[in-house]
Amino acid sequence: MDVKFIGIFNEKKSAISSRWLDAMIASYPNDNSGFLMNQKDRFANPVGYTFTIGIEGIIEVLVKGEDFSESVSFLEDIIKVRAIQDFTPAKAMAFVFQLKTIVREELGKEIRQNQIYDALLDFESKIDDLALTAFDIYVKYREQIYELRTDELKRMTFSLLKKANLMSEIPDQEFEHKDQK
Amino acid sequence: MAPKVKLPKPGELAKIEFKTPATDWMDTPVEFKPGTFCWGSKEKDLLTLGLPNPRQWSPADEDWKVPEGWETTILEGMAERLSKYRSFKIFMDICVRCGACADKCHFYIATGDPKNMPVLRAELIRSVYKKYFTKSGKFLGRLAGARELDMDVLKEWWSYFFQCTECRRCSVFCPYGIDQAEVTIIGRELLNLVGLNIDWISGPVANCYMKGNHLGLEPHAIAGNIESMVDDIEDITGIRVNPTFNRKGAEILFITPSGDLLGEPGIQTCMGYLMLFHELGLDYTWSTYASEGGNFGFFTSNDMAKRLNYKIYAEAKRLGVKYIIGGECGHMWRVLNQYMDTWHGPADFLEVPVSPITGTVFENARSTKMIHISEFTADLIKHNKLNLDPTRNDHLKVTFHDSCNPSRGMGLLDEPREIIKAVCNNFYEMPENTIREKTFCCGAGSGLNASENMEQRMRGGFPRANAVKYVQEKHGVNMLANICAVDRAHFPALMDYWNPGVGVTGVTELLANALVMKGEKERTTNLRFEDLPGKGGNE
């Protein structure tokens, strides 16, 4: 990635992180007391903590210009939380795209001065990649909610079904045998 | 040609309302979104129990089919409880809105929804109390924080009192000691007066009333389930344990939540009880009548809890036992430790529990005559009465979740830890502000571990799971031990979502795996038929 762009970005990194976090917390308009933002203890405020650490992690990976797969775990942690809160899919995922706006607004002047529009477009493509990954993650966790329900039912009834001879386990050996064929 | 679709404008979907909601909390009605509430109670269960207003209804419907004149019923119910329970009256009057409780509720922490702050949850009912029972509220109305009771308020009560798990974490931090669980309990009692409960509570209560346990297992099913556990124990250890049922003249009656009789990992905990008692040669019996330690009546009303609890002493009397041991359960112990003696005591026909192995007198149970399996076992370990091989649990890195009721409700904090330390070589505590008295609720207590509210459960359990994540990352923890049947039912799902790779176990299962029984064959698997470390054929 463009060295100049990285330099400019690094200078404004903390401002970008904090604006991104602000934008994300703003999606909880009921939080009048500012709890999610102000309580810094990671165990007393797991949502705020997950977002803070996640945002810093993602930005770090993006700016290093390395393979963004390193940021996937941070993205996962954030999306896991948003997937079970009262959000429509669009609202749950909007935070990824908000980064674009924030970066444009924060770095706009320097980008114009240095004529590095291409670098900005490159960077925005990375955010697009991030967004696509984010969709996969979101759907994965939404699907898991339904799987949890069926798994729970199985755990509750498995021993009964087994006892009534309505279910039998396939021994490991048979499995291996079939696999070899 | 494809039909013209109206696409949202750029940025439209991502547009987030930055302003706080335009409406005050009193003017913000509840929305019922699937995944965040439990189904309503069923007609047949309310009929079985003789509870008011049996009918088919759904919380998702506009019309909840509450009876004509329901407002009077609720207000009269409130008046009755204000005069009957001094605690409720004080809790309504005393709160100074200091906010100490506000950020202590796991539901608030995970949602940021202010109505999940304990102070505001109580205010839902307090505002109505003010309107109808205080002068300031009658005359000043909203200025004094008072409001009329209407259908929206009733729905709000239902939503938020069935979003409180009665865990009492907030009350630990309240300078006045206001017990939000009691406010929720009264709130639920009032709702029950007009037929508003949830299916996951009224179903088990009806089962328990008719069959003696929440799952509705009949005597042959209970005996059959335990028999199949006995078979499994024989396969694993080579020893055939011989439990007895409804045996008159036994020294001890053993009662556990029925969740331990069905479903994993409850049954492994139950196998643990069977093995431990056999090894000790304990003179004990199971009951197929008093076959439930838990009490979902406690989540319905005081009267219902009392009605379901009656069978425990009645059965102890019928069988002529000396005292009672109870299994690993959560709210069961709040009921047994704090209510049973008042309802049905004193149990003069029983004796103060004395361990037949160590001679320890359980003074703490002098009145109730019922002791917790963990205190019984910890005492055995302290006196070196068990032959234990903790290396059998060497593949496990264990952390312990304090269940709300045994920890905050009866102070059972160290006993389970002593057991775990004796049977496992790798034990790691979660951070200080998430354990012991300050433990975070599992997120599904007080009857909220239904499956239709899975999202709500994942939210409520997030603070707990977040602390587990910390020890998982720091120490490689892969097993979450607990002494509660609801934990064992709910945690597997919570761990699968938040902390994949962390299993769930009862403390007695860990003990039974480490227990070297007299005359046992060399064990190659644990109670889950998984290879023991260094002993398996498939390694």
Interface residues (C-beta under 8 A of the other chain):
Chain A: A23 A26 S27 Y28 P29 N30 D31 N32 S33 F35 L36 Q39 D41 R42 F43 A44 N45 P46 V47 Y49 T50 K80 V81 I84 Q85 D86 A90 K91 A94 F97 Q98 Y141 Q144 I145 Y146 L148 R149 D151 E152 L153 R155 M156 T157 F158 S159 L160 K163 D172
Chain B: L13 A14 I16 E17 F18 K19 T20 P21 K33 G35 T36 G99 A102 D103 Y108 I109 A110 T111 G112 D113 P114 G224 N225 S228 L262 G263 E264 I267 P431 N433 T434 S451 E452 M454 E455 M458 R459 F462 P463 N466 A467 Y470 A489 P492 A493 D496 Y497 W498 N538
